[in-house]
């Protein structure tokens, strides 16, 4: 299938999104550490991880399957961001920025 997953723009954007999720969720209330914070971080890390794993399989069918899994994690994260916004957890501007990054990765 060619080059490294690191060369994929979608992987680069997804990794940046995961890092931003970690930074934004640091500001969430401590009681959310095992709740929404953990869920958002897990979803965010899953996105670039599945892109990398799929690309590493050297099969277009496997790659497409892992891209679908990554997309599911992306939509899961977007839902969690919406919940965090409505609950007014953390930095609202940062959460809005996360949602924009989700859209960038998605499209």
N, C-alpha and C positions, 0 to 999 in steps of 0.2 A: 504493500500500500504506500510505500514511499517514505517520506520524511518523518521526523520525530513529532510526537504529539505537541511538543513545545513550539513547533512552527505553526500550529493551527491558531488562527486569530480567535476563534470561539473559545479555545482552551485558555488562551491568555486573558481574555475578558472574564471568563468564568473564575479563573484563579484570583484575579483582582477583586471580583465580587465577593469571593469567600473571605479574602483578607479584610475587606471593608465591613463585612458582616461581623467579624470578630471585633473590630474596632468599635462599631456602633453598639453592639450588645454589651460591651464592657460597661456602658453607662446605664444599663437596665438595673432595676432594683435587685438586690441580692437574693430576695425570695424567688426570683425567676431563674436562678442559675440552673436548676434541674427541670425547669419548665420550658418556657418559650425561648430562653437563651440557648439552651442545649439543643432544642429542636431546630432552631434557625441555623445554628452552627453545623449541625449534622447535615441538614439539607444543602447548605451552601458548599460544604466540602465534597459532598456527593457529586455535584455537578462536574467540576473539572476532573475528579477522580474517574468517573464513568466515561468521560470523553477520552481520557488517556488510556484506560483499560481497553475500550473498544478499538481505538486506533492500534493498540499493541497486539490485537488478535490477528492482524493480517488477513482478515476476511471482511469483505464489504457487508455481508449479511450480519456478522457479529457487530461490526462497527455501527451499522444502522440500529441494531437492537440496543446497544449501549447508549447511542444518542437519544433514543426514545426514553430510556431510563433517566438520562441526564435531564431531559426536558420535563419529565414528571417531577424530578426533584426541584427544578427551577420553578415550576408552577406551585409546588408545595411551599417553597420559600416565599414566593409572591403572596400567597395566602397568609402566611405567618407575618409578613411585613404589614399587610393590611390590618391584621388583628392588633399588632403592636401599635400601629398608628391610631386605631380606634380607642385603644386602652391608654393612649398617650404615654407610652413607655419610652424612655430615653429621648434622644434628640430627634424631634419631628422633621427637621430639615434633612438630617442625615438619613432618616428612614425613607423620606421622599426620594432622596438621591439613590438609595438602594433600589427602590422600585424602578427608577429610570435605568439603572444598570441592568436590572433583570430584563427589561424590555430590549436593551441593547444586545444582551446575550441571546435572547430568544429570537430576534429578527436579524 
